[in-house]
Amino acid sequence: MPHIIYKGLELNQVKTIEARVVDALSQIIDCPVDHFTTEWTPTTFISRGVENQGGYPFVTINWFKRSETMQSEVAEVITDLIKAFGYEDVCVYFNEMSPSHYYENGTHF
């Protein structure tokens, strides 16, 4: 935990930034790097019936509640790394999970 999910990027782009994102976020939120998971979900954007139109990178972070300051720092790191690929728009969304609703091997946090 945290779980980082990338959509709207090429797989090789995610591979390029994954370690830098995890290392930076580890420092910001004081969480060991081996607690992170990274997922890439292939995405096809469709606009007015045309594939691969109108999309942009979208990153979802599932985690336990952190401060707004930490969220802002995390969003800035991710946005800057993705914009370096030439994207104009990047969306970062935080999904706050409750420890009592999160189970690992049958036990909640």
CNS distance restraints for C-alpha pairs under 8 A (distance, minus, plus):
assign (resid   1 and name CA) (resid  35 and name CA) 5.13 0.50 0.50
assign (resid   1 and name CA) (resid  36 and name CA) 5.07 0.50 0.50
assign (resid   1 and name CA) (resid  37 and name CA) 6.65 0.50 0.50
assign (resid   1 and name CA) (resid  62 and name CA) 7.63 0.50 0.50
assign (resid   1 and name CA) (resid  63 and name CA) 6.17 0.50 0.50
assign (resid   2 and name CA) (resid  35 and name CA) 6.79 0.50 0.50
assign (resid   2 and name CA) (resid  36 and name CA) 5.05 0.50 0.50
assign (resid   2 and name CA) (resid  37 and name CA) 6.51 0.50 0.50
assign (resid   2 and name CA) (resid  61 and name CA) 6.68 0.50 0.50
assign (resid   2 and name CA) (resid  62 and name CA) 5.72 0.50 0.50
assign (resid   2 and name CA) (resid  63 and name CA) 4.66 0.50 0.50
assign (resid   2 and name CA) (resid  64 and name CA) 7.52 0.50 0.50
assign (resid   3 and name CA) (resid  36 and name CA) 5.88 0.50 0.50
assign (resid   3 and name CA) (resid  37 and name CA) 4.80 0.50 0.50
assign (resid   3 and name CA) (resid  38 and name CA) 5.98 0.50 0.50
assign (resid   3 and name CA) (resid  39 and name CA) 7.59 0.50 0.50
assign (resid   3 and name CA) (resid  61 and name CA) 5.68 0.50 0.50
assign (resid   3 and name CA) (resid  62 and name CA) 5.09 0.50 0.50
assign (resid   3 and name CA) (resid  63 and name CA) 6.57 0.50 0.50
assign (resid   4 and name CA) (resid  36 and name CA) 7.54 0.50 0.50
assign (resid   4 and name CA) (resid  37 and name CA) 6.15 0.50 0.50
assign (resid   4 and name CA) (resid  38 and name CA) 4.82 0.50 0.50
assign (resid   4 and name CA) (resid  39 and name CA) 6.11 0.50 0.50
assign (resid   4 and name CA) (resid  59 and name CA) 6.97 0.50 0.50
assign (resid   4 and name CA) (resid  60 and name CA) 5.90 0.50 0.50
assign (resid   4 and name CA) (resid  61 and name CA) 4.66 0.50 0.50
assign (resid   4 and name CA) (resid  62 and name CA) 6.56 0.50 0.50
assign (resid   5 and name CA) (resid  38 and name CA) 5.99 0.50 0.50
assign (resid   5 and name CA) (resid  39 and name CA) 4.68 0.50 0.50
assign (resid   5 and name CA) (resid  40 and name CA) 5.81 0.50 0.50
assign (resid   5 and name CA) (resid  41 and name CA) 7.07 0.50 0.50
assign (resid   5 and name CA) (resid  59 and name CA) 5.61 0.50 0.50
assign (resid   5 and name CA) (resid  60 and name CA) 5.12 0.50 0.50
assign (resid   5 and name CA) (resid  61 and name CA) 6.37 0.50 0.50
assign (resid   6 and name CA) (resid  14 and name CA) 7.37 0.50 0.50
assign (resid   6 and name CA) (resid  38 and name CA) 7.88 0.50 0.50
assign (resid   6 and name CA) (resid  39 and name CA) 6.22 0.50 0.50
assign (resid   6 and name CA) (resid  40 and name CA) 4.88 0.50 0.50
assign (resid   6 and name CA) (resid  41 and name CA) 6.08 0.50 0.50
assign (resid   6 and name CA) (resid  57 and name CA) 7.32 0.50 0.50
assign (resid   6 and name CA) (resid  58 and name CA) 6.12 0.50 0.50
assign (resid   6 and name CA) (resid  59 and name CA) 4.68 0.50 0.50
assign (resid   6 and name CA) (resid  60 and name CA) 6.65 0.50 0.50
assign (resid   7 and name CA) (resid  40 and name CA) 6.35 0.50 0.50
assign (resid   7 and name CA) (resid  41 and name CA) 5.31 0.50 0.50
assign (resid   7 and name CA) (resid  42 and name CA) 6.29 0.50 0.50
assign (resid   7 and name CA) (resid  43 and name CA) 5.92 0.50 0.50
assign (resid   7 and name CA) (resid  57 and name CA) 5.77 0.50 0.50
assign (resid   7 and name CA) (resid  58 and name CA) 5.15 0.50 0.50
assign (resid   7 and name CA) (resid  59 and name CA) 6.22 0.50 0.50
assign (resid   8 and name CA) (resid  41 and name CA) 7.95 0.50 0.50
assign (resid   8 and name CA) (resid  42 and name CA) 7.02 0.50 0.50
assign (resid   8 and name CA) (resid  43 and name CA) 5.53 0.50 0.50
assign (resid   8 and name CA) (resid  44 and name CA) 7.61 0.50 0.50
assign (resid   8 and name CA) (resid  45 and name CA) 7.92 0.50 0.50
assign (resid   8 and name CA) (resid  55 and name CA) 6.73 0.50 0.50
assign (resid   8 and name CA) (resid  56 and name CA) 5.58 0.50 0.50
assign (resid   8 and name CA) (resid  57 and name CA) 4.28 0.50 0.50
assign (resid   8 and name CA) (resid  58 and name CA) 6.06 0.50 0.50
assign (resid   9 and name CA) (resid  13 and name CA) 6.45 0.50 0.50
assign (resid   9 and name CA) (resid  14 and name CA) 6.86 0.50 0.50
assign (resid   9 and name CA) (resid  42 and name CA) 7.72 0.50 0.50
assign (resid   9 and name CA) (resid  43 and name CA) 7.93 0.50 0.50
assign (resid   9 and name CA) (resid  56 and name CA) 7.78 0.50 0.50
assign (resid   9 and name CA) (resid  57 and name CA) 5.67 0.50 0.50
assign (resid  10 and name CA) (resid  14 and name CA) 6.62 0.50 0.50
assign (resid  10 and name CA) (resid  42 and name CA) 7.74 0.50 0.50
assign (resid  11 and name CA) (resid  15 and name CA) 6.28 0.50 0.50
assign (resid  11 and name CA) (resid  40 and name CA) 6.72 0.50 0.50
assign (resid  11 and name CA) (resid  42 and name CA) 7.85 0.50 0.50
assign (resid  12 and name CA) (resid  16 and name CA) 6.10 0.50 0.50
assign (resid  13 and name CA) (resid  17 and name CA) 6.50 0.50 0.50
assign (resid  13 and name CA) (resid  85 and name CA) 7.85 0.50 0.50
assign (resid  14 and name CA) (resid  18 and name CA) 5.64 0.50 0.50
assign (resid  14 and name CA) (resid  40 and name CA) 7.14 0.50 0.50
assign (resid  15 and name CA) (resid  19 and name CA) 7.76 0.50 0.50
assign (resid  17 and name CA) (resid  21 and name CA) 6.03 0.50 0.50
assign (resid  17 and name CA) (resid  81 and name CA) 6.83 0.50 0.50
assign (resid  17 and name CA) (resid  82 and name CA) 7.93 0.50 0.50
assign (resid  18 and name CA) (resid  22 and name CA) 6.19 0.50 0.50
assign (resid  18 and name CA) (resid  38 and name CA) 7.38 0.50 0.50
assign (resid  19 and name CA) (resid  23 and name CA) 5.97 0.50 0.50
assign (resid  20 and name CA) (resid  24 and name CA) 6.04 0.50 0.50
assign (resid  21 and name CA) (resid  25 and name CA) 6.00 0.50 0.50
assign (resid  21 and name CA) (resid  77 and name CA) 7.09 0.50 0.50
assign (resid  21 and name CA) (resid  78 and name CA) 6.50 0.50 0.50
assign (resid  22 and name CA) (resid  26 and name CA) 5.85 0.50 0.50
assign (resid  22 and name CA) (resid  33 and name CA) 6.26 0.50 0.50
assign (resid  22 and name CA) (resid  36 and name CA) 7.00 0.50 0.50
assign (resid  23 and name CA) (resid  27 and name CA) 6.51 0.50 0.50
assign (resid  23 and name CA) (resid  33 and name CA) 6.54 0.50 0.50
assign (resid  24 and name CA) (resid  28 and name CA) 6.31 0.50 0.50
assign (resid  24 and name CA) (resid  74 and name CA) 7.99 0.50 0.50
assign (resid  24 and name CA) (resid  77 and name CA) 7.45 0.50 0.50
assign (resid  25 and name CA) (resid  29 and name CA) 6.00 0.50 0.50
assign (resid  25 and name CA) (resid  30 and name CA) 7.82 0.50 0.50
assign (resid  25 and name CA) (resid  31 and name CA) 7.83 0.50 0.50
assign (resid  25 and name CA) (resid  74 and name CA) 6.17 0.50 0.50
assign (resid  26 and name CA) (resid  30 and name CA) 5.35 0.50 0.50
assign (resid  26 and name CA) (resid  31 and name CA) 4.84 0.50 0.50
assign (resid  26 and name CA) (resid  32 and name CA) 5.88 0.50 0.50
assign (resid  26 and name CA) (resid  33 and name CA) 5.78 0.50 0.50
assign (resid  27 and name CA) (resid  31 and name CA) 6.99 0.50 0.50
assign (resid  28 and name CA) (resid  70 and name CA) 6.54 0.50 0.50
assign (resid  28 and name CA) (resid  73 and name CA) 7.32 0.50 0.50
assign (resid  28 and name CA) (resid  74 and name CA) 7.28 0.50 0.50
assign (resid  29 and name CA) (resid  66 and name CA) 7.85 0.50 0.50
assign (resid  29 and name CA) (resid  70 and name CA) 6.64 0.50 0.50
assign (resid  31 and name CA) (resid  35 and name CA) 6.98 0.50 0.50
assign (resid  32 and name CA) (resid  36 and name CA) 7.66 0.50 0.50
assign (resid  44 and name CA) (resid  51 and name CA) 6.47 0.50 0.50
assign (resid  44 and name CA) (resid  52 and name CA) 5.71 0.50 0.50
assign (resid  45 and name CA) (resid  51 and name CA) 5.74 0.50 0.50
assign (resid  45 and name CA) (resid  52 and name CA) 4.72 0.50 0.50
assign (resid  45 and name CA) (resid  53 and name CA) 5.80 0.50 0.50
assign (resid  45 and name CA) (resid  54 and name CA) 6.56 0.50 0.50
assign (resid  45 and name CA) (resid  55 and name CA) 5.45 0.50 0.50
assign (resid  46 and name CA) (resid  50 and name CA) 5.35 0.50 0.50
assign (resid  46 and name CA) (resid  51 and name CA) 4.45 0.50 0.50
assign (resid  46 and name CA) (resid  52 and name CA) 5.76 0.50 0.50
assign (resid  46 and name CA) (resid  53 and name CA) 5.69 0.50 0.50
assign (resid  46 and name CA) (resid  54 and name CA) 7.01 0.50 0.50
assign (resid  46 and name CA) (resid  55 and name CA) 7.83 0.50 0.50
assign (resid  47 and name CA) (resid  51 and name CA) 6.67 0.50 0.50
assign (resid  47 and name CA) (resid  52 and name CA) 7.70 0.50 0.50
assign (resid  47 and name CA) (resid  53 and name CA) 5.55 0.50 0.50
assign (resid  47 and name CA) (resid  54 and name CA) 6.01 0.50 0.50
assign (resid  56 and name CA) (resid  87 and name CA) 7.29 0.50 0.50
assign (resid  56 and name CA) (resid  89 and name CA) 6.13 0.50 0.50
assign (resid  56 and name CA) (resid  90 and name CA) 6.23 0.50 0.50
assign (resid  56 and name CA) (resid  91 and name CA) 7.74 0.50 0.50
assign (resid  57 and name CA) (resid  82 and name CA) 7.84 0.50 0.50
assign (resid  57 and name CA) (resid  87 and name CA) 7.79 0.50 0.50
assign (resid  57 and name CA) (resid  89 and name CA) 7.16 0.50 0.50
assign (resid  57 and name CA) (resid  90 and name CA) 5.13 0.50 0.50
assign (resid  57 and name CA) (resid  91 and name CA) 6.30 0.50 0.50
assign (resid  58 and name CA) (resid  90 and name CA) 6.07 0.50 0.50
assign (resid  58 and name CA) (resid  91 and name CA) 4.72 0.50 0.50
assign (resid  58 and name CA) (resid  92 and name CA) 5.93 0.50 0.50
assign (resid  58 and name CA) (resid  93 and name CA) 7.66 0.50 0.50
assign (resid  59 and name CA) (resid  90 and name CA) 7.90 0.50 0.50
assign (resid  59 and name CA) (resid  91 and name CA) 6.17 0.50 0.50
assign (resid  59 and name CA) (resid  92 and name CA) 4.74 0.50 0.50
assign (resid  59 and name CA) (resid  93 and name CA) 6.17 0.50 0.50
assign (resid  60 and name CA) (resid  92 and name CA) 5.89 0.50 0.50
assign (resid  60 and name CA) (resid  93 and name CA) 4.77 0.50 0.50
assign (resid  60 and name CA) (resid  94 and name CA) 5.91 0.50 0.50
assign (resid  60 and name CA) (resid  95 and name CA) 7.06 0.50 0.50
assign (resid  61 and name CA) (resid  92 and name CA) 7.56 0.50 0.50
assign (resid  61 and name CA) (resid  93 and name CA) 6.18 0.50 0.50
assign (resid  61 and name CA) (resid  94 and name CA) 4.89 0.50 0.50
assign (resid  61 and name CA) (resid  95 and name CA) 5.95 0.50 0.50
assign (resid  62 and name CA) (resid  94 and name CA) 6.13 0.50 0.50
assign (resid  62 and name CA) (resid  95 and name CA) 4.73 0.50 0.50
assign (resid  62 and name CA) (resid  96 and name CA) 6.08 0.50 0.50
assign (resid  62 and name CA) (resid  97 and name CA) 6.64 0.50 0.50
assign (resid  63 and name CA) (resid  94 and name CA) 7.40 0.50 0.50
assign (resid  63 and name CA) (resid  95 and name CA) 6.37 0.50 0.50
assign (resid  63 and name CA) (resid  96 and name CA) 5.36 0.50 0.50
assign (resid  63 and name CA) (resid  97 and name CA) 5.61 0.50 0.50
assign (resid  64 and name CA) (resid  96 and name CA) 5.31 0.50 0.50
assign (resid  64 and name CA) (resid  97 and name CA) 4.93 0.50 0.50
assign (resid  64 and name CA) (resid  98 and name CA) 6.20 0.50 0.50
assign (resid  64 and name CA) (resid  99 and name CA) 6.71 0.50 0.50
assign (resid  65 and name CA) (resid  96 and name CA) 5.26 0.50 0.50
assign (resid  65 and name CA) (resid  97 and name CA) 6.80 0.50 0.50
assign (resid  65 and name CA) (resid  98 and name CA) 7.72 0.50 0.50
assign (resid  66 and name CA) (resid  70 and name CA) 6.41 0.50 0.50
assign (resid  66 and name CA) (resid  71 and name CA) 6.86 0.50 0.50
assign (resid  67 and name CA) (resid  71 and name CA) 6.34 0.50 0.50
assign (resid  68 and name CA) (resid  72 and name CA) 6.08 0.50 0.50
assign (resid  69 and name CA) (resid  73 and name CA) 6.29 0.50 0.50
assign (resid  70 and name CA) (resid  74 and name CA) 6.10 0.50 0.50
assign (resid  71 and name CA) (resid  75 and name CA) 6.04 0.50 0.50
assign (resid  71 and name CA) (resid  94 and name CA) 7.69 0.50 0.50
assign (resid  72 and name CA) (resid  76 and name CA) 6.10 0.50 0.50
assign (resid  73 and name CA) (resid  77 and name CA) 6.31 0.50 0.50
assign (resid  74 and name CA) (resid  78 and name CA) 6.29 0.50 0.50
assign (resid  75 and name CA) (resid  79 and name CA) 5.91 0.50 0.50
assign (resid  75 and name CA) (resid  92 and name CA) 6.00 0.50 0.50
assign (resid  76 and name CA) (resid  80 and name CA) 5.97 0.50 0.50
assign (resid  77 and name CA) (resid  81 and name CA) 6.29 0.50 0.50
assign (resid  78 and name CA) (resid  82 and name CA) 6.20 0.50 0.50
assign (resid  78 and name CA) (resid  92 and name CA) 7.78 0.50 0.50
assign (resid  79 and name CA) (resid  83 and name CA) 5.95 0.50 0.50
assign (resid  79 and name CA) (resid  90 and name CA) 5.95 0.50 0.50
assign (resid  79 and name CA) (resid  91 and name CA) 7.68 0.50 0.50
assign (resid  79 and name CA) (resid  92 and name CA) 7.56 0.50 0.50
assign (resid  80 and name CA) (resid  84 and name CA) 6.32 0.50 0.50
assign (resid  81 and name CA) (resid  85 and name CA) 7.50 0.50 0.50
assign (resid  82 and name CA) (resid  86 and name CA) 7.59 0.50 0.50
assign (resid  82 and name CA) (resid  87 and name CA) 6.82 0.50 0.50
assign (resid  82 and name CA) (resid  90 and name CA) 7.27 0.50 0.50
assign (resid  83 and name CA) (resid  87 and name CA) 4.82 0.50 0.50
assign (resid  83 and name CA) (resid  88 and name CA) 6.38 0.50 0.50
assign (resid  83 and name CA) (resid  89 and name CA) 7.50 0.50 0.50
assign (resid  83 and name CA) (resid  90 and name CA) 7.28 0.50 0.50
assign (resid  97 and name CA) (resid 101 and name CA) 7.20 0.50 0.50
assign (resid  97 and name CA) (resid 102 and name CA) 7.18 0.50 0.50
assign (resid  98 and name CA) (resid 102 and name CA) 6.49 0.50 0.50
assign (resid  99 and name CA) (resid 103 and name CA) 7.94 0.50 0.50
assign (resid  99 and name CA) (resid 108 and name CA) 6.49 0.50 0.50
assign (resid  99 and name CA) (resid 109 and name CA) 4.90 0.50 0.50
assign (resid 100 and name CA) (resid 108 and name CA) 5.53 0.50 0.50
assign (resid 100 and name CA) (resid 109 and name CA) 5.86 0.50 0.50
assign (resid 101 and name CA) (resid 108 and name CA) 6.56 0.50 0.50
assign (resid 101 and name CA) (resid 109 and name CA) 7.98 0.50 0.50
assign (resid 102 and name CA) (resid 108 and name CA) 5.26 0.50 0.50
assign (resid 102 and name CA) (resid 109 and name CA) 6.37 0.50 0.50
assign (resid 103 and name CA) (resid 107 and name CA) 4.97 0.50 0.50
assign (resid 103 and name CA) (resid 108 and name CA) 4.06 0.50 0.50
assign (resid 103 and name CA) (resid 109 and name CA) 6.66 0.50 0.50
assign (resid 104 and name CA) (resid 108 and name CA) 6.22 0.50 0.50
assign (resid 104 and name CA) (resid 109 and name CA) 7.82 0.50 0.50
